[in-house]
Amino acid sequence: MKRFVYFTLGFVCAALAVVLAMSVPITAAQEPSTLLNGLVSYWKMDEHSGTRADAHGSNDLSVSGSPAWHVGKLGDAALFANDGYLYHASNADLQTGNISFTLATWVYLNPDYTSETYGIVYKGEGDFIEYALAVDSGGFHFVVGNDGSENSGADSNVSAVANQWYYIVAWVDGDTVNMQVNNAEPTMSGVISPLSAGNANLKIGSAFAGYATFAGRIDSVALWKRALTLEERSLLWYGGAGSDYPFRCWLEPAACVCGRSGRT
């Protein structure tokens, strides 16, 4: 009887995966190799303590304070409780400056979230923000800066509430700064150029410029040194189930939905 139940559940799960895969048109731009192009780092956040490994590059994250872990969107996630963050020293990989690039991550706000202002990803120091993602009662925000005197930003058209996963993709593409949350219509604004690279640490879950240290879960953080296409962003969203590194969902859909994705 038990074998029958397991077989039935597996069959249903695989069927659901195929349906999700069919909902995203398969084009050449969606092959896994394209999402690996320009990818600098991908932090799965599966570790339960200590260093969080870079699954693609060599920028493993060190710990400040006491980030823990919790069930994530894709496997496990880093859990923050306003008392710590993850970081890596600045280097040529993590610096962006006046180029096109993309940041992406899953975030989940704690059950008691109301209108707090939290930093999600931050690279900067003092008045200078090289790039940053943040959330407050108005939604999600993506900020890039030049020499510290001027910043450009895009604000989401999706409000943030507790007990829900959000997938944030933010990118600079030439002279525009853009943000998309949960595969909704992107928002866009102009860039005050030229953007500048800086020597500050990259921090995940850290406070900055009026934003507090994050409280909630952060999962699957990625940095590309190019702007992703619409098709690639859709593949990462994957009907809300998510597509994890190394981005093989449309080739192996059952592994995506039935393996690491879809937990709360």
C-alpha positions as CSV (number, residue, x, y, z in Angstrom):
1,M,0.0,0.0,0.0
2,K,2.8,2.4,0.9
3,R,4.6,1.8,-2.4
4,F,1.3,2.5,-4.2
5,V,0.9,5.8,-2.4
6,Y,4.5,6.9,-3.1
7,F,4.2,5.9,-6.7
8,T,0.9,7.8,-7.1
9,L,2.3,11.0,-5.4
10,G,5.4,10.8,-7.6
11,F,3.3,10.4,-10.7
12,V,1.1,13.4,-9.8
13,C,4.1,15.5,-8.9
14,A,5.9,14.7,-12.2
15,A,2.7,15.5,-14.1
16,L,2.4,18.8,-12.4
17,A,6.0,19.6,-13.3
18,V,5.4,18.8,-17.0
19,V,2.4,21.2,-17.0
20,L,4.5,24.0,-15.5
21,A,7.2,23.4,-18.0
22,M,4.7,23.6,-20.8
23,S,3.4,26.9,-19.5
24,V,6.8,28.5,-20.4
25,P,7.6,28.5,-24.1
26,I,10.9,26.7,-24.7
27,T,13.2,28.8,-26.8
28,A,16.9,28.9,-27.4
29,A,17.2,31.7,-24.9
30,Q,15.9,29.4,-22.1
31,E,18.5,26.6,-22.4
32,P,20.4,26.2,-19.1
33,S,23.6,27.4,-20.7
34,T,22.2,30.9,-21.3
35,L,21.4,31.4,-17.6
36,L,25.0,30.4,-16.9
37,N,26.3,33.1,-19.2
38,G,27.5,36.1,-17.3
39,L,26.6,34.5,-13.9
40,V,29.1,35.6,-11.3
41,S,27.8,34.0,-8.1
42,Y,24.8,31.9,-6.9
43,W,24.3,31.4,-3.2
44,K,21.8,28.6,-2.6
45,M,21.7,29.3,1.2
46,D,21.3,25.6,2.0
47,E,23.8,25.6,4.8
48,H,22.4,25.6,8.4
49,S,25.2,27.6,9.9
50,G,28.6,29.2,9.1
51,T,29.8,29.9,5.6
52,R,27.3,30.0,2.8
53,A,28.9,28.5,-0.3
54,D,28.9,30.1,-3.7
55,A,27.5,27.3,-5.9
56,H,28.9,28.8,-9.2
57,G,31.8,31.1,-8.4
58,S,34.3,31.5,-5.6
59,N,32.6,34.2,-3.4
60,D,31.6,32.2,-0.3
61,L,29.8,34.3,2.3
62,S,31.1,34.8,5.8
63,V,28.9,35.3,8.8
64,S,28.5,38.4,11.1
65,G,26.2,37.8,14.1
66,S,24.0,34.8,14.1
67,P,22.0,34.1,10.9
68,A,20.3,30.7,11.2
69,W,18.3,28.6,8.7
70,H,14.8,27.7,7.9
71,V,12.9,25.8,5.1
72,G,13.4,27.9,2.0
73,K,11.7,28.3,-1.4
74,L,14.3,26.2,-3.1
75,G,15.7,23.9,-0.5
76,D,16.7,25.7,2.7
77,A,17.2,29.4,3.3
78,A,19.2,31.8,5.5
79,L,17.0,33.0,8.4
80,F,17.6,36.5,9.8
81,A,16.2,37.9,13.0
82,N,17.6,41.5,13.0
83,D,20.8,40.3,14.5
84,G,23.3,39.5,11.8
85,Y,24.1,39.3,8.1
86,L,26.3,37.5,5.5
87,Y,29.1,39.2,3.6
88,H,32.0,38.9,1.2
89,A,34.9,41.4,0.7
90,S,34.7,43.5,-2.4
91,N,36.5,42.2,-5.5
92,A,36.4,42.5,-9.3
93,D,33.7,39.8,-9.5
94,L,31.3,41.6,-7.2
95,Q,31.9,45.2,-8.4
96,T,29.6,46.4,-11.1
97,G,30.2,50.1,-11.9
98,N,28.9,51.4,-15.2
99,I,27.8,48.1,-16.7
100,S,24.6,46.1,-17.2
101,F,24.0,43.5,-14.4
102,T,21.2,41.6,-12.7
103,L,20.4,40.7,-9.1
104,A,17.8,38.1,-8.2
105,T,16.6,36.5,-4.9
106,W,13.7,34.9,-3.1
107,V,12.6,36.6,0.2
108,Y,10.0,35.8,2.8
109,L,9.0,38.3,5.5
110,N,8.4,37.1,9.1
111,P,4.8,36.5,10.3
112,D,5.0,39.7,12.4
113,Y,6.0,41.9,9.5
114,T,3.9,45.1,9.2
115,S,5.8,48.0,7.8
116,E,9.4,47.7,8.8
117,T,12.2,48.8,6.5
118,Y,14.7,46.0,5.8
119,G,17.9,45.7,3.8
120,I,18.1,42.6,1.6
121,V,21.3,43.0,-0.5
122,Y,23.7,45.8,-0.1
123,K,27.0,46.9,-1.5
124,G,28.1,50.3,-0.4
125,E,29.3,52.4,2.4
126,G,28.2,55.7,3.9
127,D,26.4,57.8,1.3
128,F,27.7,55.6,-1.5
129,I,25.4,52.8,-2.7
130,E,26.9,50.7,-5.5
131,Y,23.8,48.5,-5.6
132,A,21.1,47.6,-3.1
133,L,17.8,45.8,-2.7
134,A,15.4,46.7,0.2
135,V,11.8,46.4,1.3
136,D,9.4,48.6,3.3
137,S,5.7,49.1,3.6
138,G,5.6,50.6,0.1
139,G,7.1,47.5,-1.5
140,F,10.5,46.5,-2.8
141,H,13.3,48.9,-4.0
142,F,16.4,48.7,-6.1
143,V,19.0,51.4,-5.9
144,V,22.3,52.0,-7.8
145,G,24.6,55.0,-7.4
146,N,27.5,56.9,-9.0
147,D,30.0,58.7,-6.8
148,G,27.8,58.9,-3.7
149,S,26.1,62.2,-4.5
150,E,23.3,60.8,-6.7
151,N,21.3,57.5,-6.8
152,S,18.9,55.9,-9.3
153,G,16.2,53.5,-8.4
154,A,13.2,51.4,-9.4
155,D,10.3,50.7,-7.0
156,S,8.1,47.6,-7.3
157,N,4.5,47.7,-8.2
158,V,3.9,44.8,-5.7
159,S,3.3,45.5,-2.0
160,A,5.1,43.4,0.6
161,V,3.1,41.4,3.2
162,A,4.1,38.7,5.7
163,N,4.0,35.0,5.2
164,Q,4.6,35.0,1.4
165,W,7.5,34.3,-0.8
166,Y,8.6,37.0,-3.3
167,Y,10.9,36.6,-6.2
168,I,12.8,39.8,-7.0
169,V,14.8,40.4,-10.2
170,A,16.5,43.8,-10.4
171,W,18.7,44.9,-13.2
172,V,20.6,47.7,-15.0
173,D,20.4,47.6,-18.7
174,G,22.3,50.4,-20.4
175,D,20.6,53.7,-19.3
176,T,17.7,52.1,-17.3
177,V,17.3,50.6,-13.9
178,N,14.5,48.0,-13.6
179,M,12.7,45.8,-11.1
180,Q,10.3,42.8,-11.4
181,V,8.6,41.0,-8.5
182,N,6.8,37.7,-8.9
183,N,7.0,37.9,-12.7
184,A,4.6,40.9,-12.7
185,E,5.1,43.8,-15.1
186,P,8.5,45.4,-14.6
187,T,9.0,48.9,-13.4
188,M,11.7,51.1,-14.9
189,S,13.4,54.5,-14.4
190,G,16.4,56.3,-15.9
191,V,20.0,55.9,-14.7
192,I,22.0,58.8,-13.4
193,S,25.3,57.8,-15.1
194,P,28.1,57.0,-15.0
195,L,27.6,54.4,-12.2
196,S,30.6,53.7,-10.0
197,A,32.2,50.6,-8.6
198,G,33.2,50.6,-4.9
199,N,35.4,48.7,-2.4
200,A,32.7,48.1,0.2
201,N,31.8,44.6,1.2
202,L,28.8,42.8,-0.3
203,K,26.3,42.2,2.5
204,I,23.1,40.1,2.5
205,G,20.5,40.8,5.2
206,S,22.4,43.9,6.4
207,A,21.2,47.3,7.5
208,F,22.0,50.4,5.5
209,A,20.9,54.0,4.9
210,G,17.8,53.9,7.2
211,Y,17.0,50.2,6.5
212,A,17.2,47.8,9.4
213,T,18.9,44.3,9.4
214,F,16.6,41.9,7.7
215,A,14.0,39.8,9.6
216,G,12.8,36.8,7.6
217,R,14.3,34.3,5.1
218,I,16.5,35.0,2.0
219,D,17.0,32.2,-0.5
220,S,18.9,31.7,-3.8
221,V,20.7,35.0,-4.3
222,A,22.3,35.4,-7.7
223,L,24.4,38.0,-9.5
224,W,24.9,38.2,-13.3
225,K,27.0,40.7,-15.1
226,R,24.5,41.3,-17.9
227,A,20.8,42.0,-18.1
228,L,18.6,38.9,-18.3
229,T,16.1,38.5,-21.0
230,L,12.3,38.3,-20.4
231,E,12.4,34.6,-21.3
232,E,15.2,34.0,-18.8
233,R,13.4,35.8,-16.0
234,S,10.3,33.8,-16.7
235,L,12.3,30.6,-16.5
236,L,13.7,31.6,-13.1
237,W,10.1,32.3,-11.9
238,Y,8.9,29.0,-13.4
239,G,5.2,29.5,-12.7
240,G,5.9,30.4,-9.1
241,A,7.7,27.1,-8.3
242,G,11.2,28.6,-9.0
243,S,14.1,27.3,-11.0
244,D,17.3,26.6,-9.0
245,Y,20.9,26.5,-10.1
246,P,22.0,25.1,-12.5
247,F,18.7,26.0,-14.1
248,R,17.7,22.7,-15.7
249,C,13.9,22.9,-15.0
250,W,12.6,22.6,-18.6
251,L,14.9,19.6,-19.2
252,E,14.2,17.9,-15.9
253,P,10.9,19.5,-14.6
254,A,10.2,16.8,-12.0
255,A,13.5,17.5,-10.3
256,C,12.6,21.2,-10.0
257,V,9.0,20.9,-8.6
258,C,9.3,17.6,-6.7
259,G,12.8,18.1,-5.3
260,R,13.8,21.5,-4.0
261,S,10.9,23.8,-4.8
262,G,7.6,24.8,-3.4
263,R,8.0,24.5,0.4
264,T,6.8,27.1,2.9
